[in-house]
Amino acid sequence: MSKVLITGGLGFIGSHTCVTLLKNNFKLVILDNLSNSSLKVLKKIKKIFGEKIEEKITFQKGDIKNYKFLESVFLDSLKDSEPINSVIHFAGLKSVFESVSDPITYWETNVGGTLNLLKNMNNFNCKTLVFSSSA
């Protein structure tokens, strides 16, 4: 069974992707900083599948800007003898207006955070990435 890391996994697109992957028997590590989402979404995902789904979902609250946090996510999965095989990356900021008024924050998250993710993927031999952007 393949394990997928979903960054921004509790956002609108991320949560729907999680449901589809769970229906197709994937194990998930859902990573979200909850800045544009809520733990209520995780409860709704679990409600769809019932109690059996607990063993297929790991939730990690944190930010892709934090390199050490990302490293710990990959290490935890490796310790469970189920390394992360692929990543679907939805954890980006997307407001055009905000990106003009606060470009540094957008740069740090969308570029710096993605670089942190890519470096950790490389260090843990995770070679499959799906990158999505809605803006």
C-alpha contacts under 8 A as a table, 3 or more apart, distances in Angstrom:
res1	aa1	res2	aa2	distance
1	M	25	N	7.30
1	M	26	F	6.18
1	M	27	K	6.99
2	S	26	F	5.59
2	S	27	K	6.23
2	S	84	I	7.59
2	S	85	N	6.26
3	K	26	F	6.02
3	K	27	K	4.62
3	K	28	L	5.54
3	K	29	V	7.29
3	K	82	E	6.92
3	K	83	P	6.81
3	K	84	I	5.03
3	K	85	N	5.57
3	K	86	S	6.93
4	V	26	F	7.08
4	V	27	K	6.31
4	V	28	L	4.99
4	V	29	V	6.16
4	V	84	I	5.68
4	V	85	N	5.99
4	V	86	S	5.01
4	V	87	V	5.55
4	V	88	I	7.25
5	L	28	L	5.89
5	L	29	V	4.66
5	L	30	I	6.02
5	L	31	L	7.15
5	L	84	I	6.40
5	L	85	N	7.99
5	L	86	S	6.32
5	L	87	V	4.67
5	L	88	I	6.27
6	I	9	G	5.06
6	I	14	G	7.01
6	I	18	C	7.66
6	I	28	L	7.10
6	I	29	V	6.20
6	I	30	I	5.01
6	I	31	L	5.96
6	I	87	V	5.87
6	I	88	I	4.90
6	I	89	H	5.96
6	I	90	F	7.13
7	T	14	G	7.59
7	T	30	I	6.31
7	T	31	L	4.76
7	T	32	D	6.01
7	T	64	I	7.92
7	T	87	V	7.58
7	T	88	I	6.44
7	T	89	H	4.94
7	T	90	F	5.33
7	T	91	A	5.05
8	G	11	G	5.71
8	G	14	G	5.87
8	G	30	I	7.44
8	G	31	L	5.92
8	G	32	D	4.74
8	G	33	N	7.48
8	G	89	H	6.96
8	G	90	F	4.85
8	G	91	A	4.15
8	G	92	G	7.51
9	G	13	I	7.73
9	G	14	G	4.13
9	G	15	S	5.30
9	G	17	T	7.83
9	G	18	C	6.87
9	G	30	I	5.18
9	G	31	L	5.83
9	G	32	D	5.95
9	G	90	F	6.98
9	G	91	A	7.74
10	L	14	G	5.61
10	L	15	S	4.82
10	L	30	I	7.40
10	L	31	L	7.82
10	L	32	D	6.34
10	L	34	L	7.55
10	L	37	S	5.78
10	L	38	S	6.81
10	L	39	L	7.49
10	L	41	V	6.01
10	L	42	L	6.63
11	G	14	G	5.07
11	G	15	S	5.67
11	G	36	N	6.65
11	G	37	S	5.27
12	F	15	S	5.51
12	F	16	H	6.46
12	F	37	S	8.00
13	I	16	H	5.31
13	I	17	T	6.17
13	I	90	F	7.74
14	G	17	T	5.05
14	G	18	C	6.19
14	G	90	F	6.35
15	S	18	C	4.94
15	S	19	V	6.39
15	S	41	V	7.23
15	S	42	L	7.92
15	S	45	I	7.52
16	H	19	V	5.17
16	H	20	T	6.42
17	T	20	T	5.14
17	T	21	L	6.17
18	C	21	L	5.14
18	C	22	L	6.05
18	C	28	L	7.50
18	C	45	I	7.98
19	V	22	L	5.16
19	V	23	K	6.19
19	V	45	I	6.63
20	T	23	K	5.13
20	T	24	N	6.45
21	L	24	N	5.01
21	L	25	N	6.47
21	L	26	F	5.50
21	L	27	K	7.93
22	L	25	N	5.03
22	L	26	F	5.31
22	L	27	K	6.90
22	L	28	L	7.70
22	L	56	K	7.76
23	K	26	F	7.66
26	F	56	K	7.30
27	K	56	K	4.57
27	K	57	I	6.11
28	L	56	K	6.08
28	L	57	I	4.96
28	L	58	T	6.22
29	V	57	I	5.99
29	V	58	T	4.73
29	V	59	F	5.82
29	V	60	Q	7.14
30	I	57	I	7.17
30	I	58	T	6.09
30	I	59	F	4.78
30	I	60	Q	6.12
31	L	59	F	6.03
31	L	60	Q	4.85
31	L	61	K	5.87
31	L	62	G	6.64
31	L	63	D	7.92
32	D	35	S	7.98
32	D	37	S	7.94
32	D	59	F	8.00
32	D	60	Q	6.67
32	D	61	K	5.28
32	D	62	G	5.85
32	D	63	D	6.74
32	D	91	A	7.34
33	N	36	N	7.99
33	N	61	K	5.30
33	N	62	G	4.65
33	N	63	D	5.22
34	L	37	S	4.73
34	L	38	S	5.58
34	L	39	L	7.51
34	L	61	K	7.30
35	S	38	S	7.95
37	S	41	V	7.46
38	S	41	V	5.76
38	S	42	L	7.60
39	L	42	L	5.15
39	L	43	K	6.55
40	K	43	K	5.06
40	K	44	K	6.29
41	V	44	K	5.03
41	V	45	I	6.27
42	L	45	I	5.08
42	L	46	K	6.25
43	K	46	K	5.11
43	K	47	K	6.07
44	K	47	K	4.93
44	K	48	I	6.37
45	I	48	I	5.33
45	I	49	F	6.91
46	K	49	F	5.41
46	K	50	G	5.77
46	K	51	E	7.16
46	K	53	I	6.45
46	K	54	E	7.43
47	K	50	G	5.18
47	K	51	E	7.84
49	F	52	K	7.09
49	F	53	I	5.93
50	G	53	I	6.09
51	E	54	E	5.98
52	K	55	E	6.63
52	K	56	K	7.99
53	I	56	K	5.28
53	I	57	I	6.58
54	E	57	I	5.55
54	E	58	T	7.78
55	E	58	T	7.79
60	Q	73	V	7.47
62	G	66	N	7.70
62	G	69	F	6.91
63	D	66	N	5.65
63	D	69	F	7.43
63	D	70	L	7.87
63	D	113	G	7.96
64	I	67	Y	6.79
64	I	69	F	7.65
64	I	70	L	6.46
64	I	91	A	7.46
64	I	109	T	7.21
64	I	113	G	4.76
64	I	114	T	7.07
64	I	116	N	6.76
64	I	117	L	6.65
65	K	108	E	7.04
65	K	109	T	5.98
65	K	112	G	6.42
65	K	113	G	4.27
65	K	114	T	7.90
65	K	116	N	6.72
66	N	69	F	5.33
66	N	70	L	6.46
66	N	113	G	7.43
66	N	116	N	7.49
67	Y	70	L	5.23
67	Y	71	E	6.22
67	Y	113	G	7.92
67	Y	116	N	5.39
67	Y	117	L	7.51
67	Y	120	N	7.78
68	K	71	E	4.90
68	K	72	S	6.19
69	F	72	S	5.09
69	F	73	V	6.41
70	L	73	V	5.07
70	L	74	F	6.53
70	L	116	N	7.55
70	L	117	L	6.85
70	L	120	N	6.91
71	E	74	F	5.29
71	E	75	L	6.12
71	E	120	N	6.00
72	S	75	L	4.86
72	S	76	D	5.89
73	V	76	D	5.30
73	V	77	S	6.42
74	F	77	S	5.27
74	F	78	L	6.26
74	F	83	P	7.06
74	F	84	I	6.62
74	F	120	N	7.56
74	F	124	F	7.07
75	L	78	L	4.97
75	L	79	K	6.11
76	D	79	K	5.10
76	D	80	D	6.44
77	S	80	D	5.19
77	S	81	S	6.73
77	S	82	E	5.56
77	S	83	P	5.08
77	S	84	I	6.40
78	L	81	S	5.08
78	L	82	E	5.52
78	L	83	P	4.50
78	L	84	I	7.43
79	K	82	E	7.39
79	K	83	P	7.96
80	D	83	P	7.56
84	I	87	V	7.61
84	I	126	C	6.72
85	N	126	C	5.47
85	N	127	K	7.42
85	N	128	T	6.99
86	S	126	C	5.97
86	S	127	K	6.70
86	S	128	T	4.67
86	S	129	L	5.87
87	V	126	C	7.96
87	V	128	T	6.28
87	V	129	L	4.87
87	V	130	V	6.30
88	I	129	L	5.84
88	I	130	V	4.68
88	I	131	F	6.04
88	I	132	S	7.67
89	H	129	L	7.27
89	H	130	V	6.13
89	H	131	F	4.94
89	H	132	S	6.20
90	F	131	F	6.79
90	F	132	S	5.70
90	F	133	S	6.87
91	A	110	N	7.87
92	G	109	T	6.42
92	G	110	N	5.27
92	G	133	S	7.43
93	L	106	Y	6.24
93	L	109	T	6.98
93	L	110	N	6.51
94	K	99	S	7.60
94	K	133	S	7.66
94	K	134	S	6.83
94	K	135	A	5.56
95	S	98	E	5.26
95	S	99	S	6.05
95	S	135	A	7.32
96	V	99	S	5.06
96	V	100	V	6.45
96	V	135	A	7.35
97	F	100	V	5.40
97	F	101	S	6.43
98	E	101	S	4.98
98	E	102	D	5.63
98	E	103	P	7.46
99	S	102	D	5.22
99	S	103	P	4.81
99	S	105	T	7.77
99	S	106	Y	5.78
100	V	103	P	5.54
102	D	105	T	5.83
102	D	106	Y	6.78
103	P	106	Y	5.10
103	P	107	W	6.02
104	I	107	W	4.98
104	I	108	E	6.03
105	T	108	E	5.14
105	T	109	T	6.23
106	Y	109	T	5.27
106	Y	110	N	5.69
106	Y	111	V	7.70
107	W	110	N	5.40
107	W	111	V	5.24
107	W	112	G	6.52
108	E	111	V	5.79
108	E	112	G	4.66
108	E	113	G	6.32
109	T	112	G	5.51
109	T	113	G	4.70
109	T	114	T	7.18
110	N	113	G	5.70
110	N	114	T	5.90
111	V	114	T	5.23
111	V	115	L	6.15
112	G	115	L	5.10
112	G	116	N	6.28
113	G	116	N	5.06
113	G	117	L	6.29
114	T	117	L	4.97
114	T	118	L	6.13
115	L	118	L	5.01
115	L	119	K	6.05
116	N	119	K	5.24
116	N	120	N	6.27
117	L	120	N	5.27
117	L	121	M	6.11
118	L	121	M	4.98
118	L	122	N	6.14
119	K	122	N	5.10
119	K	123	N	6.20
120	N	123	N	4.95
120	N	124	F	6.18
121	M	124	F	5.27
121	M	125	N	5.99
121	M	126	C	4.75
121	M	127	K	6.74
122	N	125	N	5.04
122	N	126	C	5.96
122	N	127	K	6.94
123	N	126	C	7.75
